[in-house]
Amino acid sequence: MTLAFQQQNFDNLKTLYDEHQKNVDDAQKAIDTIQERIAAAKKDQRDYEEEVREFDQTTKDKAAQLEFDKVKEDNTMSYRDKELAFNKMQLSETTRHNKATELEAEKKRLQEAAGNSFDVNTTPFASMLTSIARSSVPRLEKPGFLSDMAQSAQRHDWSTLMVDAKNQVSNGLRAAGDTALQKVEDDIRFMDRMKAELSQYEKENPGGTGLLKGTQAEILAKAGQLSTDERYRQLATDMNNYFTRFRADITGAAFSPDESAGYQALVPSGNKSIALNTAVIEGNKQYLEGLRDGVYERKMGPGYTQLKGVVEAEGKIQSFMDSQPEDKKAAVQADIQKLVNDGVSYGDIIDRYKLR
């Protein structure tokens, strides 16, 4: 273009300029295309990041929903503790508002059901207590028993709370239902005693494990003790008496084992081995516990199952501490008490010490 200008060859200059301009335009188009692609890529990236954020938030909300439901249904927590746990959850503002409203409504419902007898903010198992109040006990009795049980819950005196709760449910049943429930409770305690007697008899048997093969009758016949072992006679008599009692309590018909051979497999007796008798007793106990728990769950709601778990776990831990040698007992008790004070659940303590 410079040479064409110097030679004043304007036709050639124009041609060269047009080519130059075309190159500039093409370059600009290429740049524009690249910029458009960059802008599109950035938009895709933003859209992707937004989708990721939305997915993450949805995932968090779902996880928080599960956590919230778990907290809401946990009768062992007071509503003040529930609110603190709720406030720590990572939620969107909309979800937080909805859940806060839901939690407040649940709190109001429980407080109205309980009246002024206790504060749902500070009382664990408030939901269970109000369930008992609504379903089992006359209105005039509510303030006194709710207050007493609320104090047990606030002290974490779970065993007393369970006893009082069961008594209130029992008081609220009709006479026939209360009698049947008490028979079941008595039978469960009786079976526990029978298992303990069998265990103790096995330990006391002088023949050791080699002698304890076959039925109890065979074991004692081998040792020549069948007619002289008063401990065995007492044990066999107790188990046969238990059959009659169990049959009467469950069906209302009392008859002896000899009158119903078909029930022999279902009851403990003197001609079964110790292990088999123990298994039979445990099976019957589980059956009766199912009957008992069904009554309490209908009256107390899910709080009964939770409280039962806490009481059983506490009992396992206490038995474990009591079983320790004297030189180690204090240290073990101190360690477990520290775990409890630190908020470690009974379930985690049981797992830690392998008490399952």
DRENMI-651546 format. One line per 8 residues: number of its first residue (from 1); their letters; for each residue x, y, z of N, C-alpha, C. Coordinates in steps of 0.1 Angstrom, whole numbers, plus 5000, padded with zeros to 4 digits. Layout:
% DRENMI-651546
NUM) a) X Y Z X Y Z X Y Z | ...
***
This chain:
% DRENMI-651546
1) mtlafqqq) 5008 4988 5000 5000 5000 5000 5009 5013 5000 | 5020 5012 5007 5029 5024 5008 5035 5026 4994 | 5039 5015 4988 5045 5016 4974 5035 5021 4964 | 5023 5016 4965 5013 5020 4955 5010 5035 4957 | 5010 5039 4969 5007 5054 4972 5018 5062 4966 | 5031 5058 4968 5043 5065 4963 5042 5066 4948 | 5038 5055 4942 5037 5055 4927 5024 5061 4922 | 5016 5065 4931 5003 5071 4928 4994 5061 4920
9) nfdnlktl) 4996 5048 4923 4988 5038 4916 4976 5036 4925 | 4966 5045 4924 4954 5045 4933 4945 5033 4931 | 4944 5027 4919 4936 5015 4917 4942 5004 4926 | 4955 5002 4925 4962 4992 4933 4961 4994 4948 | 4962 5007 4951 4961 5011 4965 4947 5008 4971 | 4937 5011 4963 4923 5008 4967 4921 4993 4969 | 4926 4985 4959 4925 4971 4960 4932 4965 4973 | 4944 4970 4975 4951 4966 4987 4945 4970 5000
17) ydehqknv) 4939 4982 5000 4932 4987 5012 4920 4979 5015 | 4912 4976 5004 4900 4967 5006 4904 4954 5012 | 4915 4948 5007 4920 4935 5012 4924 4937 5027 | 4931 4948 5030 4935 4951 5044 4922 4952 5053 | 4912 4960 5048 4900 4962 5056 4893 4949 5059 | 4893 4940 5048 4886 4927 5049 4894 4919 5060 | 4907 4919 5060 4914 4912 5070 4911 4917 5084 | 4910 4930 5085 4907 4936 5098 4893 4932 5103
25) ddaqkaid) 4884 4932 5093 4870 4928 5096 4869 4913 5100 | 4877 4905 5093 4877 4891 5096 4883 4888 5110 | 4894 4896 5113 4900 4894 5126 4891 4898 5137 | 4883 4909 5134 4874 4914 5145 4863 4904 5147 | 4858 4898 5135 4848 4888 5137 4853 4876 5145 | 4865 4872 5142 4871 4861 5149 4872 4864 5164 | 4876 4877 5167 4877 4881 5181 4863 4881 5187 | 4853 4887 5180 4840 4887 5185 4834 4873 5188
33) tiqeriaa) 4838 4864 5178 4833 4850 5180 4840 4844 5193 | 4852 4846 5194 4859 4841 5206 4853 4847 5219 | 4850 4860 5219 4844 4867 5230 4831 4861 5233 | 4823 4859 5222 4810 4853 5224 4811 4839 5231 | 4821 4831 5226 4823 4818 5231 4827 4819 5246 | 4836 4829 5249 4840 4831 5263 4828 4834 5272 | 4820 4844 5266 4808 4848 5274 4799 4836 5276 | 4797 4828 5265 4788 4816 5267 4794 4806 5277
41) akkdqrdy) 4807 4805 5276 4814 4795 5285 4812 4800 5300 | 4814 4813 5301 4812 4819 5315 4798 4817 5320 | 4788 4819 5311 4774 4818 5314 4772 4803 5318 | 4777 4794 5310 4776 4780 5313 4782 4776 5327 | 4793 4783 5330 4800 4780 5342 4791 4786 5354 | 4785 4798 5352 4777 4804 5362 4764 4795 5364 | 4758 4791 5353 4747 4782 5354 4750 4769 5361 | 4761 4763 5358 4766 4751 5364 4768 4753 5379
49) eeevrefd) 4775 4764 5382 4777 4767 5397 4764 4770 5404 | 4755 4776 5397 4742 4778 5404 4734 4765 5406 | 4735 4756 5396 4729 4743 5398 4736 4736 5409 | 4749 4737 5410 4756 4730 5421 4752 4736 5434 | 4751 4749 5435 4746 4755 5447 4732 4751 5451 | 4723 4751 5441 4710 4746 5443 4709 4732 5448 | 4717 4723 5441 4718 4709 5445 4723 4708 5459 | 4734 4715 5462 4740 4714 5475 4730 4719 5486
57) qttkdkaa) 4722 4730 5483 4713 4735 5492 4701 4725 5494 | 4697 4719 5483 4686 4709 5484 4691 4697 5492 | 4703 4693 5490 4709 4682 5497 4710 4685 5512 | 4714 4697 5515 4715 4702 5529 4701 4703 5535 | 4692 4708 5527 4678 4709 5533 4672 4696 5536 | 4675 4686 5527 4670 4672 5530 4676 4666 5542 | 4690 4668 5543 4697 4663 5555 4692 4670 5567 | 4690 4683 5566 4685 4691 5578 4671 4687 5581
65) qlefdkvk) 4663 4684 5571 4649 4679 5574 4649 4666 5582 | 4658 4657 5578 4660 4645 5586 4664 4647 5600 | 4674 4656 5601 4679 4660 5614 4669 4667 5622 | 4661 4676 5616 4651 4683 5623 4640 4673 5628 | 4636 4664 5619 4626 4654 5623 4631 4646 5635 | 4644 4642 5634 4650 4634 5645 4649 4642 5658 | 4653 4655 5657 4653 4663 5669 4639 4665 5674 | 4630 4667 5665 4616 4670 5669 4610 4658 5676
73) edntmsyr) 4613 4646 5672 4607 4634 5677 4615 4628 5689 | 4626 4634 5693 4634 4629 5704 4628 4634 5717 | 4621 4625 5724 4615 4629 5736 4625 4631 5748 | 4637 4627 5746 4647 4628 5757 4652 4643 5758 | 4649 4651 5747 4654 4665 5747 4643 4674 5752 | 4647 4684 5759 4637 4695 5762 4636 4704 5750 | 4625 4712 5750 4623 4720 5738 4633 4731 5737 | 4639 4735 5748 4650 4745 5748 4662 4739 5741
81) dkelafnk) 4665 4726 5744 4676 4719 5737 4673 4717 5722 | 4660 4714 5720 4656 4713 5705 4658 4726 5698 | 4655 4737 5704 4656 4750 5697 4671 4753 5695 | 4680 4749 5705 4694 4752 5703 4699 4743 5692 | 4695 4730 5691 4700 4721 5681 4695 4726 5667 | 4682 4731 5667 4676 4736 5654 4684 4748 5649 | 4688 4757 5658 4695 4769 5654 4709 4766 5649 | 4714 4754 5652 4728 4751 5647 4727 4745 5633
89) mqlsettr) 4715 4741 5628 4713 4735 5615 4716 4745 5604 | 4722 4740 5593 4724 4748 5581 4712 4747 5572 | 4704 4757 5572 4691 4757 5565 4690 4770 5556 | 4682 4769 5545 4679 4781 5538 4669 4789 5547 | 4668 4802 5543 4660 4810 5552 4645 4806 5551 | 4641 4801 5539 4627 4797 5538 4625 4784 5546 | 4634 4775 5545 4633 4762 5553 4634 4765 5568 | 4643 4774 5572 4644 4777 5586 4631 4783 5591
97) hnkatele) 4625 4792 5584 4613 4798 5588 4602 4788 5590 | 4601 4779 5580 4590 4768 5580 4592 4759 5592 | 4605 4755 5595 4608 4746 5605 4606 4753 5619 | 4610 4765 5620 4608 4773 5632 4593 4774 5636 | 4585 4776 5626 4571 4777 5628 4565 4763 5632 | 4570 4753 5626 4566 4739 5629 4570 4736 5643 | 4582 4739 5647 4586 4736 5661 4578 4744 5671 | 4576 4756 5668 4568 4765 5677 4554 4760 5679
105) aekkrlqe) 4548 4755 5668 4534 4749 5668 4534 4737 5677 | 4544 4728 5675 4545 4716 5683 4546 4720 5698 | 4554 4729 5701 4556 4734 5715 4543 4739 5721 | 4536 4747 5713 4523 4752 5718 4513 4741 5720 | 4513 4732 5711 4503 4721 5712 4506 4713 5725 | 4519 4710 5728 4522 4703 5740 4519 4711 5753 | 4522 4724 5752 4520 4732 5764 4505 4733 5767 | 4497 4734 5757 4482 4735 5759 4477 4722 5764
113) aagnsfdv) 4483 4710 5760 4478 4697 5765 4482 4695 5779 | 4494 4701 5783 4499 4699 5796 4493 4709 5806 | 4488 4720 5801 4484 4731 5810 4495 4738 5816 | 4494 4743 5829 4504 4750 5835 4512 4742 5845 | 4511 4729 5844 4517 4720 5854 4532 4719 5852 | 4537 4721 5840 4552 4720 5838 4555 4728 5825 | 4568 4730 5824 4573 4738 5813 4579 4729 5802 | 4573 4729 5790 4578 4720 5780 4592 4724 5775
121) nttpfasm) 4596 4737 5778 4609 4742 5774 4620 4734 5781 | 4618 4730 5793 4629 4724 5801 4626 4709 5805 | 4615 4703 5801 4612 4690 5805 4614 4680 5794 | 4624 4671 5795 4625 4659 5786 4612 4651 5787 | 4609 4644 5776 4597 4635 5775 4584 4643 5777 | 4584 4656 5774 4572 4663 5776 4561 4658 5767 | 4564 4653 5755 4554 4648 5746 4548 4635 5751 | 4556 4627 5757 4551 4614 5763 4542 4617 5775
129) ltsiarss) 4546 4627 5783 4537 4630 5795 4524 4636 5791 | 4524 4644 5781 4511 4649 5776 4502 4639 5769 | 4509 4629 5763 4501 4618 5757 4494 4610 5768 | 4501 4608 5779 4495 4601 5790 4483 4609 5796 | 4486 4622 5797 4475 4631 5803 4463 4631 5794 | 4465 4631 5781 4453 4631 5772 4445 4618 5771 | 4453 4607 5772 4446 4594 5769 4442 4586 5781 | 4449 4588 5793 4447 4578 5804 4442 4584 5817
137) vprlekpg) 4443 4596 5820 4441 4601 5834 4431 4612 5834 | 4422 4611 5844 4412 4622 5845 4418 4636 5846 | 4411 4646 5841 4417 4659 5841 4422 4664 5854 | 4414 4662 5865 4418 4667 5878 4431 4662 5883 | 4435 4650 5878 4448 4644 5883 4460 4650 5875 | 4458 4657 5865 4469 4661 5856 4480 4669 5863 | 4476 4680 5869 4486 4689 5875 4496 4682 5884 | 4491 4674 5893 4500 4667 5903 4509 4657 5896
145) flsdmaqs) 4504 4648 5889 4513 4638 5883 4522 4643 5873 | 4517 4652 5865 4526 4658 5854 4538 4665 5861 | 4535 4673 5871 4546 4680 5878 4556 4671 5884 | 4551 4660 5891 4560 4650 5897 4569 4643 5886 | 4563 4639 5875 4571 4632 5865 4580 4642 5858 | 4575 4654 5856 4584 4664 5850 4597 4666 5858 | 4595 4666 5871 4607 4668 5880 4616 4656 5878 | 4611 4644 5877 4619 4632 5875 4627 4633 5862
153) aqrhdwst) 4620 4638 5852 4626 4640 5838 4637 4650 5839 | 4635 4661 5846 4645 4672 5846 4657 4667 5854 | 4655 4658 5864 4666 4653 5871 4673 4641 5864 | 4667 4637 5852 4672 4626 5845 4671 4613 5853 | 4661 4613 5862 4658 4601 5870 4649 4592 5862 | 4655 4585 5852 4647 4578 5842 4639 4566 5848 | 4645 4559 5858 4638 4548 5864 4625 4552 5871 | 4626 4562 5879 4614 4567 5886 4604 4572 5876
161) lmvdaknq) 4609 4579 5865 4599 4584 5855 4592 4572 5849 | 4599 4561 5846 4593 4550 5839 4582 4544 5849 | 4586 4542 5861 4577 4536 5871 4564 4544 5872 | 4566 4558 5874 4554 4567 5875 4546 4567 5862 | 4552 4567 5851 4545 4567 5838 4537 4554 5837 | 4543 4543 5840 4535 4530 5839 4523 4530 5849 | 4525 4535 5861 4515 4536 5870 4503 4544 5866 | 4506 4555 5859 4496 4564 5854 4488 4557 5843
169) vsnglraa) 4495 4551 5834 4488 4543 5824 4479 4533 5830 | 4484 4525 5839 4477 4515 5846 4464 4520 5853 | 4466 4532 5859 4455 4538 5866 4444 4542 5857 | 4448 4545 5844 4438 4550 5834 4431 4539 5827 | 4435 4526 5829 4429 4515 5822 4417 4511 5830 | 4407 4504 5823 4396 4498 5830 4401 4486 5838 | 4393 4482 5848 4398 4472 5858 4403 4460 5851 | 4396 4454 5841 4400 4442 5835 4413 4444 5828
177) gdtalqkv) 4415 4455 5821 4427 4458 5814 4439 4460 5823 | 4436 4466 5834 4447 4469 5844 4451 4455 5850 | 4442 4447 5853 4445 4433 5859 4453 4425 5849 | 4449 4425 5837 4457 4417 5826 4471 4423 5825 | 4472 4436 5825 4485 4442 5823 4494 4439 5835 | 4489 4439 5847 4497 4436 5859 4501 4421 5859 | 4493 4412 5854 4496 4398 5853 4508 4396 5844 | 4508 4404 5832 4519 4403 5823 4532 4408 5829
185) eddirfmd) 4531 4419 5836 4543 4425 5843 4548 4415 5854 | 4539 4409 5861 4543 4399 5871 4550 4387 5865 | 4544 4382 5854 4550 4371 5847 4564 4374 5842 | 4566 4386 5837 4579 4389 5832 4589 4389 5843 | 4585 4395 5855 4594 4395 5866 4597 4380 5871 | 4586 4372 5871 4588 4358 5875 4597 4351 5866 | 4597 4353 5853 4606 4346 5844 4620 4351 5846 | 4622 4363 5849 4636 4368 5852 4641 4360 5864
193) rmkaelsq) 4633 4358 5874 4637 4351 5886 4640 4336 5883 | 4632 4330 5874 4634 4316 5870 4647 4315 5862 | 4650 4324 5853 4663 4324 5846 4675 4325 5856 | 4673 4334 5866 4684 4335 5876 4685 4322 5884 | 4674 4316 5888 4675 4303 5895 4682 4292 5887 | 4679 4291 5874 4685 4282 5865 4700 4284 5864 | 4704 4297 5863 4718 4300 5861 4725 4297 5874 | 4719 4300 5886 4725 4297 5898 4726 4282 5900
201) yekenpgg) 4716 4274 5897 4717 4260 5898 4728 4254 5889 | 4729 4259 5877 4740 4254 5869 4754 4256 5875 | 4755 4268 5881 4768 4271 5888 4771 4262 5899 | 4760 4259 5907 4762 4251 5919 4763 4236 5916 | 4759 4231 5904 4760 4217 5901 4774 4212 5902 | 4776 4202 5911 4790 4197 5913 4797 4190 5902 | 4789 4186 5892 4795 4179 5881 4802 4187 5870 | 4801 4200 5871 4807 4208 5861 4801 4207 5847
209) tgllkgtq) 4807 4212 5837 4801 4212 5824 4800 4198 5818 | 4809 4189 5822 4808 4175 5816 4795 4168 5821 | 4791 4171 5833 4779 4165 5838 4766 4171 5833 | 4767 4183 5828 4755 4191 5824 4752 4188 5809 | 4752 4175 5805 4748 4172 5791 4735 4163 5792 | 4726 4166 5783 4713 4160 5783 4703 4168 5792 | 4692 4161 5795 4682 4168 5803 4686 4168 5817 | 4680 4177 5825 4683 4178 5839 4681 4164 5846
217) aeilakag) 4670 4157 5842 4667 4144 5848 4678 4134 5845 | 4683 4135 5833 4694 4126 5829 4707 4129 5837 | 4709 4142 5838 4721 4146 5845 4721 4141 5859 | 4710 4143 5866 4709 4139 5880 4709 4124 5882 | 4703 4117 5872 4703 4103 5873 4717 4097 5872 | 4725 4103 5863 4739 4099 5862 4746 4101 5876 | 4743 4111 5882 4750 4114 5895 4743 4107 5907 | 4732 4100 5904 4725 4094 5915 4719 4103 5925
225) qlstdery) 4714 4115 5920 4709 4125 5929 4694 4128 5927 | 4688 4121 5917 4674 4125 5913 4665 4125 5925 | 4666 4115 5934 4657 4113 5945 4661 4121 5957 | 4673 4126 5958 4678 4132 5970 4681 4147 5968 | 4682 4152 5956 4686 4166 5953 4674 4175 5955 | 4673 4181 5967 4661 4189 5971 4661 4202 5962 | 4673 4207 5959 4674 4219 5950 4668 4216 5937 | 4671 4205 5931 4665 4201 5918 4650 4200 5919
233) rqlatdmn) 4645 4193 5930 4631 4191 5931 4624 4205 5932 | 4630 4214 5939 4624 4227 5941 4623 4234 5927 | 4634 4233 5919 4635 4239 5906 4624 4233 5897 | 4623 4220 5897 4614 4214 5888 4599 4217 5892 | 4597 4218 5905 4583 4222 5909 4580 4236 5905 | 4590 4245 5907 4587 4259 5903 4584 4260 5889 | 4591 4253 5880 4589 4254 5866 4576 4248 5862 | 4572 4237 5868 4559 4231 5865 4547 4241 5870
241) nyftrfra) 4549 4247 5881 4539 4256 5886 4538 4268 5877 | 4550 4272 5872 4550 4283 5862 4542 4280 5850 | 4542 4268 5845 4534 4264 5833 4520 4267 5836 | 4515 4262 5848 4501 4264 5851 4497 4279 5852 | 4506 4286 5858 4503 4301 5859 4503 4308 5845 | 4513 4305 5837 4514 4311 5824 4502 4308 5816 | 4498 4295 5816 4486 4291 5808 4474 4298 5812 | 4472 4300 5826 4460 4306 5831 4460 4321 5828
249) ditgaafs) 4472 4328 5829 4473 4342 5826 4470 4345 5812 | 4475 4337 5802 4474 4340 5788 4460 4336 5783 | 4455 4325 5787 4442 4320 5781 4430 4320 5790 | 4433 4321 5804 4423 4320 5813 4419 4306 5817 | 4426 4296 5812 4423 4282 5815 4435 4276 5822 | 4433 4272 5835 4444 4267 5843 4443 4251 5842 | 4454 4245 5838 4455 4230 5838 4469 4227 5839 | 4472 4215 5843 4486 4210 5845 4492 4206 5832
257) pdesagyq) 4506 4205 5832 4513 4201 5820 4509 4188 5815 | 4506 4178 5824 4502 4165 5820 4489 4165 5812 | 4480 4175 5814 4468 4176 5807 4469 4182 5793 | 4480 4187 5789 4482 4193 5776 4496 4191 5771 | 4498 4179 5765 4512 4176 5760 4516 4185 5749 | 4507 4191 5742 4510 4200 5731 4517 4212 5735 | 4516 4216 5748 4522 4228 5753 4536 4225 5759 | 4540 4213 5759 4553 4210 5766 4564 4217 5760
265) alvpsgnk) 4564 4219 5747 4575 4226 5740 4576 4241 5744 | 4565 4246 5749 4564 4261 5751 4567 4265 5766 | 4569 4255 5774 4570 4258 5788 4583 4252 5794 | 4589 4258 5804 4600 4251 5811 4595 4240 5819 | 4604 4230 5821 4600 4218 5829 4613 4211 5833 | 4611 4201 5842 4622 4194 5848 4629 4184 5839 | 4623 4181 5828 4629 4171 5819 4635 4178 5806 | 4638 4191 5807 4645 4198 5797 4659 4202 5802
273) sialntav) 4668 4204 5793 4682 4208 5797 4681 4222 5802 | 4691 4226 5809 4691 4240 5815 4691 4250 5803 | 4699 4248 5793 4700 4257 5782 4686 4258 5775 | 4679 4247 5773 4666 4247 5766 4656 4254 5775 | 4656 4251 5788 4647 4258 5797 4649 4273 5796 | 4661 4277 5796 4664 4291 5796 4659 4297 5783 | 4661 4290 5772 4656 4295 5759 4641 4296 5759 | 4634 4286 5764 4620 4286 5765 4615 4298 5773
281) iegnkqyl) 4621 4300 5784 4617 4311 5793 4619 4325 5786 | 4630 4326 5779 4633 4339 5772 4623 4341 5761 | 4620 4330 5754 4610 4332 5743 4596 4337 5749 | 4592 4331 5760 4579 4335 5766 4580 4349 5771 | 4592 4353 5776 4593 4366 5782 4592 4376 5770 | 4599 4374 5759 4598 4383 5748 4584 4384 5743 | 4576 4373 5743 4562 4374 5739 4554 4383 5748 | 4556 4381 5761 4548 4389 5771 4553 4404 5770
289) eglrdgvy) 4566 4406 5768 4571 4420 5767 4564 4427 5755 | 4562 4420 5744 4555 4425 5733 4541 4430 5736 | 4534 4421 5744 4520 4425 5748 4520 4437 5757 | 4530 4437 5767 4531 4448 5776 4534 4461 5769 | 4544 4461 5760 4549 4473 5753 4538 4478 5744 | 4530 4469 5738 4519 4474 5730 4509 4483 5737 | 4506 4480 5750 4497 4488 5758 4504 4501 5761 | 4516 4501 5765 4523 4514 5769 4525 4523 5757
297) erkmgpgy) 4529 4517 5746 4531 4525 5734 4518 4532 5729 | 4507 4525 5730 4494 4532 5726 4491 4543 5735 | 4495 4543 5748 4491 4553 5757 4502 4564 5758 | 4514 4561 5757 4525 4570 5758 4531 4576 5745 | 4528 4569 5734 4534 4573 5722 4548 4568 5721 | 4556 4573 5711 4570 4568 5708 4579 4571 5720 | 4575 4580 5729 4584 4583 5740 4586 4571 5749 | 4576 4562 5750 4578 4550 5758 4590 4542 5754
305) tqlkgvve) 4591 4539 5741 4601 4531 5735 4615 4538 5738 | 4615 4551 5736 4628 4558 5739 4632 4558 5753 | 4622 4560 5762 4625 4559 5777 4629 4545 5781 | 4622 4535 5775 4626 4521 5778 4640 4519 5774 | 4644 4524 5762 4658 4522 5758 4668 4529 5767 | 4665 4541 5772 4673 4548 5781 4675 4540 5794 | 4664 4535 5800 4664 4528 5812 4672 4515 5811 | 4670 4508 5800 4677 4495 5798 4692 4498 5797
313) aegkiqsf) 4696 4509 5789 4710 4512 5787 4716 4516 5800 | 4709 4524 5808 4714 4529 5821 4716 4517 5830 | 4707 4507 5829 4709 4495 5838 4721 4487 5833 | 4723 4486 5820 4735 4478 5816 4748 4485 5820 | 4748 4498 5819 4760 4506 5823 4762 4504 5838 | 4751 4505 5846 4753 4504 5861 4758 4490 5864 | 4752 4479 5858 4756 4466 5861 4771 4464 5857 | 4775 4470 5846 4789 4469 5842 4798 4475 5853
321) mdsqpedk) 4794 4487 5857 4803 4494 5867 4803 4486 5880 | 4791 4480 5884 4791 4473 5897 4799 4460 5896 | 4801 4455 5884 4808 4442 5882 4823 4444 5882 | 4828 4456 5882 4843 4458 5881 4849 4455 5894 | 4862 4450 5894 4870 4447 5906 4870 4460 5914 | 4871 4458 5927 4871 4470 5936 4882 4480 5933 | 4894 4475 5929 4905 4484 5926 4903 4492 5913 | 4894 4488 5905 4891 4495 5892 4878 4502 5892
329) kaavqadi) 4869 4498 5901 4855 4503 5901 4854 4518 5901 | 4862 4525 5909 4861 4540 5911 4865 4546 5898 | 4876 4541 5892 4881 4547 5879 4871 4546 5868 | 4865 4534 5867 4856 4531 5856 4843 4540 5858 | 4838 4541 5870 4827 4549 5873 4830 4564 5870 | 4842 4569 5873 4846 4583 5870 4846 4585 5855 | 4852 4575 5848 4853 4577 5833 4839 4577 5827 | 4830 4568 5831 4816 4568 5825 4809 4581 5829
337) qklvndgv) 4810 4585 5841 4803 4597 5845 4808 4609 5837 | 4821 4610 5834 4826 4621 5826 4820 4620 5812 | 4818 4608 5806 4812 4607 5793 4798 4612 5794 | 4790 4608 5804 4777 4613 5806 4776 4628 5807 | 4785 4634 5815 4785 4648 5817 4789 4656 5804 | 4797 4649 5795 4801 4655 5783 4790 4653 5772 | 4779 4647 5776 4768 4646 5766 4768 4634 5757 | 4777 4624 5760 4778 4612 5752 4766 4604 5755
345) sygdiidr) 4759 4599 5745 4747 4591 5747 4750 4577 5753 | 4740 4572 5760 4741 4559 5766 4745 4548 5755 | 4739 4549 5744 4742 4540 5733 4756 4540 5729 | 4762 4552 5728 4776 4553 5725 4785 4548 5736 | 4781 4550 5748 4789 4544 5760 4788 4529 5759 | 4776 4523 5757 4775 4509 5756 4784 4503 5744 | 4784 4510 5733 4792 4506 5722 4807 4507 5726 | 4811 4517 5733 4825 4519 5736 4830 4508 5745
353) yklr) 4821 4504 5755 4825 4494 5764 4821 4480 5760 | 4815 4479 5748 4810 4466 5742 4801 4459 5752 | 4790 4466 5755 4781 4460 5765 4768 4455 5758 | 4768 4454 5745 4756 4449 5738 4753 4435 5741
***
